[in-house]
Amino acid sequence: MLLFRWLIFLLLLAAGVCFATYLGTGQPHYRRWGLIILKWTLIAGLGFFAVLILERVL
């Protein structure tokens, strides 16, 4: 559980760094990487919480 929390935190931090770099440089590939990291972080988080909910239900 702690490992997953740290992983989510670090991925969100990486997305934030990508967006900050995009704002600083204006190069669109940093924005694209930030969106990709953010998308997969949210998908992983939703999947994790779905598993937790299913454990409680079953």
N, C-alpha and C positions, 0 to 999 in steps of 0.2 A: 504494500500500500504506500509506504513512504517512498519507495523507488519510483512508483508511478507518479506521485505528486511532484517529485523533483524533475522527472522527465517532462511532464506537462509544463512546469514552470520554466525550464530551460528552453523548451521549444517556443513558448510564448515570448520569452526574452529574445530568442534568435529572430523571430518574426518582427519584433519591435526594432531590433538593430537593423534589419533589412529595410524597414520603412524609414527609419531615421537616415540611413545611408542614401535612400532614394531621395529624401527631401534635401539632403546636403549636396548630392551630385546631379540629380535630375535624370539619372540613367534608368530607363524603364525596366531593365532586367532585375534590379533590386526589388522593385515593387512586385514584379511577377513572382520572385522567390518568396517574398514575404507573404503573398496571398496563398501560395502553394503550401508553405509551412503552416500557416494559420488554418487552412482548410483541413489538412490531415491531422492537425492537433485537435481540432473540434470533433472530427470523425472518431478519432481514437478515444477522446473523453466521453463522447456519447455512447460509444460501444462499451466502455468500461462501466459506466453507470447503468447501462442496460443489463449487463451481467450481474451487477449488484442487486438490482431490482428483481431479476429473475431468481436469484438465490433466495431472496426473502419470500417471494411468492411460492416457490416450490419448496 
